[in-house]
Amino acid sequence: MRIGILTGGGDVPGLNPCIKAVTRRAIEHGWEVLGFRRGWAGPLHFDPDNPEAGEEHLMRLDNDAVRTIDRKGGTVLHTSRVNPKQMKEDQLPDFLQGRFAPGDDGTVDCTSHVERVLEHLGIDVMITIGGDGTLSYNAHLHRRGVKVVAIPKTMDNDVYGTDYCIGFSTAVSRSVDYINALRTSTGSHERIAVVELFGRHSGETALIASYLADADRAVIAEVPFNVEKLAELAAADRLENPARYAMIVVSEGAKMVGGKVLTQDQTDEAGRKRLGGIGETIGEELTRLTGVNTITQSLGYLMRAGAPDALDQMVAKGFGTLAVQQIAEGRTGFMTAVRDGNYTTVPADTCVTGRKRVDIDAFYDTGTYRPRVAKVLGMPMFLY
């Protein structure tokens, strides 16, 4: 048996422990593990007609290769947001130029090439660790009959079908640390701080981080906000605080009532507009409306920098072990998941059948822009 494995999308802490768990458990069964570098760009850039040149896109994984990788963040396999189903002609390697007819949207589908690469390399099962974009292509391969296993990771915790994704706990922990650290400067200058967090169109990271850091207000992607009302609340929070400051946490996908989600000029490899800038906008508006100077800070990549915390190590190793155990029992075509606090599996294409967003009724007060835990009894330990 030969297992293929890759990591795609944004890096998160916990990827290396997952890779290590898959490799070690597979070796116990006498299987080989072959890593693809840079996500789906790995198989896309591998040329079966020139395999020696393609070695740079592969990483042979054994006990020596993975022995210490779980002590670090990121991914030793590197990553990208490449989707072989939707490629622009100028993104293709030279040997694939002109081989595929563009679709109505001007992109080309290179799936047949990816399938040829997997067959050439003798990959029996492909394990993909990623978020929505990476796992949606995994689901596409599954529907075409390729034997795949999906492992969900994203600091946004927004993969549909699982309560938990690798990377979420560490991102929240980092955010709480930095939010609380910023209190010293904000309090020293008696200002209002606006801390912007990654999360795209899911506000769960901002919600949980603000809840644990006990921020004064939280603005999340799922609920449009009124900036005049937010300014009034923040000004009152500041005056009620003996240290004369207030802390606001905002999700990068948040938008004002009647407004749009702010995007940057750049796009990623998948063609998605990068979000960001709402924190600065809110800061400027709060200063204008309250007369109080603001500190604005985007935590950005610091949220997913460094080694994983204990929970992300536990879940990463749990998902990797579960994946190999199920393959050993003859099962493929599934995604590892956590549901109600228990490890389980769901069909591999579950991630594309819905979308995961904050449960507003259970976790958020839309009238005060604050986290609100409606009930705890019977909930999983981490509420999600």
C-alpha positions in Angstrom: 0.0 0.0 0.0 1.3 3.5 -0.9 -0.3 6.5 0.8 -0.1 10.0 -0.8 -0.4 13.0 1.5 -0.4 16.8 1.0 -1.3 20.0 2.9 -3.2 22.8 1.1 -4.5 26.3 1.8 -3.2 28.4 4.7 -0.8 26.9 7.1 -1.9 26.3 10.6 -0.2 24.8 13.7 -0.9 21.1 13.9 -0.1 20.1 10.3 3.2 18.5 11.1 1.9 16.4 14.0 -0.8 15.1 11.6 1.7 14.3 8.9 3.8 12.5 11.6 0.8 10.5 12.9 -0.2 9.3 9.4 3.4 8.3 8.6 4.1 6.4 11.7 0.7 4.6 11.7 1.1 3.7 8.0 4.7 2.4 8.6 3.3 0.1 11.4 1.2 -1.5 8.6 4.2 -1.9 6.3 2.9 0.9 4.0 4.9 3.6 2.2 4.0 7.3 2.5 4.8 9.8 -0.2 4.3 13.5 0.4 3.5 16.0 -2.3 5.0 19.4 -1.8 3.0 22.7 -2.0 -0.5 21.3 -1.9 -2.2 20.3 -5.1 0.6 22.2 -7.0 2.7 19.1 -6.2 0.9 16.6 -8.4 0.0 19.4 -10.9 3.7 20.1 -11.5 4.9 16.5 -11.6 5.6 15.2 -15.1 5.2 11.5 -15.5 7.2 11.7 -18.7 10.1 13.2 -16.9 9.9 11.7 -13.4 13.4 12.6 -12.3 12.7 16.3 -12.7 9.5 15.8 -10.8 11.3 14.6 -7.7 11.5 18.1 -6.4 7.7 18.0 -6.0 7.8 14.9 -3.8 9.0 14.1 -0.2 9.6 10.5 0.8 8.2 10.2 4.4 9.6 7.7 6.9 10.3 7.6 10.6 13.5 9.6 10.2 11.9 12.2 8.1 9.1 12.9 10.6 10.9 12.2 13.9 11.0 15.9 15.1 8.5 17.7 12.8 5.7 17.8 15.4 7.7 20.2 17.5 7.2 23.0 14.9 4.4 24.9 13.4 3.6 25.1 9.7 4.0 22.2 7.3 7.2 20.5 6.2 5.4 19.7 2.9 4.8 23.4 2.2 1.4 24.5 0.9 -0.5 26.5 -1.7 -4.1 27.3 -2.6 -3.8 25.8 -6.1 -7.0 24.1 -7.4 -6.2 21.9 -10.5 -9.9 22.1 -11.5 -9.7 25.8 -12.1 -6.4 26.8 -13.4 -5.4 29.8 -15.6 -3.3 28.9 -18.6 -0.4 31.0 -17.5 -0.4 29.2 -14.1 0.3 25.8 -15.7 3.8 24.3 -15.9 5.4 24.4 -19.4 4.7 20.8 -20.1 1.0 21.2 -19.6 0.6 24.4 -21.7 -2.0 24.0 -24.4 -3.1 20.5 -23.4 -6.5 21.5 -21.9 -9.4 23.4 -23.5 -10.6 26.3 -21.3 -14.1 26.3 -20.0 -16.7 29.1 -20.1 -15.0 30.9 -17.2 -11.6 30.8 -19.0 -10.0 28.3 -16.7 -8.8 24.8 -17.4 -9.5 21.6 -15.6 -6.3 19.5 -15.1 -7.9 16.7 -13.1 -7.1 14.1 -15.7 -3.4 15.0 -15.3 -3.6 14.7 -11.5 -5.2 11.3 -11.8 -2.5 10.2 -14.2 0.2 11.3 -11.7 -1.4 9.4 -8.9 -1.6 6.3 -11.0 2.0 6.7 -12.3 3.3 7.0 -8.7 1.2 4.0 -7.5 -0.8 6.0 -5.0 -3.5 3.7 -3.5 -5.1 6.3 -1.3 -4.7 10.1 -1.2 -4.9 11.8 2.2 -5.5 15.6 1.9 -5.2 18.0 4.8 -6.9 21.3 4.1 -9.7 23.7 4.4 -12.7 24.3 2.1 -10.8 24.9 -1.1 -8.4 22.0 -0.8 -11.0 19.6 0.4 -13.5 20.6 -2.3 -11.0 19.4 -4.9 -10.6 16.2 -2.8 -14.4 15.8 -3.0 -14.2 16.2 -6.7 -11.6 13.4 -7.0 -13.8 11.2 -4.8 -16.8 11.7 -7.0 -14.6 10.6 -10.0 -13.7 7.4 -8.2 -10.3 8.2 -6.8 -9.7 6.8 -3.3 -9.3 9.7 -1.0 -9.4 10.7 2.7 -9.9 14.2 3.9 -8.6 15.8 7.1 -10.0 19.2 8.0 -7.7 22.1 9.0 -8.3 25.8 9.2 -7.8 28.4 11.9 -11.3 29.7 10.9 -12.9 26.4 12.0 -15.4 26.7 9.1 -15.2 23.3 7.3 -18.7 22.0 7.1 -19.3 18.6 8.6 -17.0 18.8 11.6 -17.2 20.7 14.9 -13.4 21.1 15.0 -10.6 21.8 12.5 -6.9 21.5 13.1 -5.4 24.9 13.9 -8.4 26.6 15.5 -7.4 26.2 19.2 -3.9 27.6 18.6 -5.3 30.6 16.6 -7.7 31.4 19.5 -4.9 31.0 22.1 -2.6 33.3 20.2 -5.3 35.9 19.7 -6.3 35.9 23.4 -2.6 36.4 24.3 -2.2 39.3 21.9 -5.5 41.0 22.7 -4.6 41.0 26.4 -1.0 42.1 25.7 -2.4 45.1 23.8 -4.3 46.2 26.9 -1.1 47.8 28.3 -0.6 50.3 25.5 -4.4 50.9 25.1 -4.8 51.6 28.8 -1.6 53.7 29.1 -3.0 56.1 26.4 -6.6 55.8 27.5 -7.7 54.8 24.0 -10.0 52.4 22.3 -8.3 49.4 20.7 -9.7 47.6 17.6 -8.1 44.2 17.0 -8.8 42.6 13.6 -8.6 38.8 13.3 -8.5 36.5 10.3 -11.6 34.4 9.6 -12.9 35.3 6.2 -16.6 34.9 6.2 -16.8 33.0 9.5 -16.6 35.0 12.8 -16.0 32.0 15.1 -12.3 32.8 15.8 -13.1 36.4 16.6 -16.1 35.3 18.7 -14.4 32.7 20.8 -11.2 34.9 21.2 -13.2 37.9 22.4 -15.2 35.7 24.8 -12.1 34.2 26.4 -10.2 37.5 26.5 -13.3 39.3 27.9 -13.1 42.0 25.2 -15.7 44.8 25.6 -17.3 44.2 22.2 -17.0 41.7 19.3 -18.0 42.4 15.7 -18.4 39.2 13.7 -18.8 38.4 10.0 -22.3 37.0 10.3 -23.9 40.1 11.8 -23.7 43.5 10.0 -23.1 46.2 12.6 -24.1 49.8 13.0 -21.0 51.9 13.5 -22.8 54.7 15.4 -24.2 52.2 17.9 -20.8 50.6 18.2 -19.1 53.9 18.9 -21.7 54.7 21.6 -21.1 51.4 23.3 -17.3 51.6 23.1 -17.3 55.1 24.5 -19.4 54.0 27.4 -17.2 50.9 28.0 -14.2 53.2 28.2 -15.7 55.5 30.7 -16.9 52.5 32.9 -13.3 51.1 32.9 -11.2 52.6 35.8 -8.2 52.4 33.4 -10.2 54.4 30.8 -9.8 52.2 27.8 -12.0 49.7 25.7 -11.2 46.6 23.6 -13.0 45.7 20.5 -12.4 42.5 18.5 -13.5 42.4 14.8 -13.6 39.6 12.2 -11.9 40.5 8.9 -15.2 39.6 7.1 -17.4 42.0 9.2 -19.3 44.7 7.4 -21.4 47.7 8.3 -25.2 47.7 7.9 -25.8 48.3 4.2 -22.1 48.0 3.4 -19.8 45.4 1.8 -17.0 43.2 3.1 -13.7 45.1 2.6 -11.2 43.5 0.2 -7.7 44.2 -0.8 -6.4 44.4 -4.4 -4.4 41.1 -4.2 -5.9 37.7 -4.9 -4.6 34.3 -3.8 -3.8 31.4 -6.2 -7.4 30.4 -6.2 -8.4 33.8 -7.4 -10.1 34.8 -4.1 -9.9 38.4 -3.1 -8.0 38.9 0.2 -10.1 40.4 2.9 -8.9 43.0 5.4 -9.1 46.7 6.3 -12.3 46.7 8.3 -10.3 47.2 11.6 -8.7 50.4 10.3 -12.1 51.6 9.0 -13.8 51.0 12.3 -10.9 52.7 14.2 -11.2 55.8 12.0 -15.0 56.0 12.5 -14.7 55.5 16.2 -12.3 58.4 16.5 -14.5 60.6 14.4 -17.7 59.7 16.3 -16.2 59.6 19.9 -13.3 62.0 19.7 -11.2 59.3 21.4 -8.0 58.1 19.7 -7.9 54.5 18.7 -5.3 51.8 18.3 -5.9 49.5 15.4 -4.0 46.2 15.1 -4.4 43.3 12.6 -3.0 40.1 14.1 -2.9 38.5 10.7 -0.4 35.6 10.4 0.6 35.9 14.1 -2.6 34.0 14.9 -1.2 30.9 13.2 2.5 31.3 13.8 4.6 29.0 15.9 4.0 25.5 17.4 0.6 24.0 18.0 -1.0 24.1 21.5 -1.9 20.8 23.3 -5.4 20.6 21.8 -4.2 21.0 18.2 -1.5 18.4 18.7 -4.1 16.0 20.2 -6.6 16.5 17.4 -4.0 16.5 14.6 -2.6 13.2 15.9 -6.1 11.9 16.4 -7.2 12.7 12.9 -4.0 11.2 11.4 -4.4 8.0 13.4 -8.1 7.7 12.6 -7.4 8.1 8.9 -4.9 5.3 8.8 -7.1 3.0 11.0 -10.0 3.4 8.7 -7.9 2.8 5.6 -6.6 -0.4 7.2 -10.2 -1.5 7.6 -10.7 -1.0 3.9 -12.5 2.4 4.1 -11.9 5.5 2.0 -14.0 8.3 0.7 -14.5 9.9 4.1 -13.4 13.0 6.1 -12.3 12.7 9.7 -14.3 14.8 12.0 -15.2 15.7 15.6 -18.9 15.8 16.4 -20.2 16.4 19.9 -16.7 15.9 21.3 -16.2 12.5 19.7 -13.9 11.5 16.8 -15.9 10.2 13.8 -16.0 10.2 10.0 -18.4 11.7 7.5 -18.5 11.3 3.6 -15.6 13.0 1.8 -17.9 15.4 0.0 -19.8 16.6 3.1 -17.6 19.7 3.1 -19.2 21.0 -0.1 -22.8 20.3 0.9 -23.2 23.2 3.3 -21.4 26.0 5.1 -20.4 26.4 8.7 -21.1 29.7 10.4 -21.5 31.0 14.0 -24.8 29.9 15.6 -26.0 33.4 16.4 -28.8 32.4 18.8 -26.5 30.2 20.8 -23.4 32.4 21.0 -24.0 36.0 20.1 -26.0 39.0 21.4 -26.8 41.1 18.3 -28.1 44.0 20.4 -24.9 44.5 22.3 -22.2 43.1 20.0 -21.0 40.7 22.6 -20.5 36.9 22.9 -23.3 35.3 24.8 -23.3 31.6 25.8 -27.0 30.7 25.8 -26.4 27.4 27.6 -23.5 25.2 28.8 -25.3 22.1 30.1 -25.0 19.3 27.6 -22.5 21.2 25.4 -19.1 19.8 24.3 -16.2 20.9 26.5 -15.2 23.7 24.0 -18.8 24.7 23.2 -18.3 24.1 19.4 
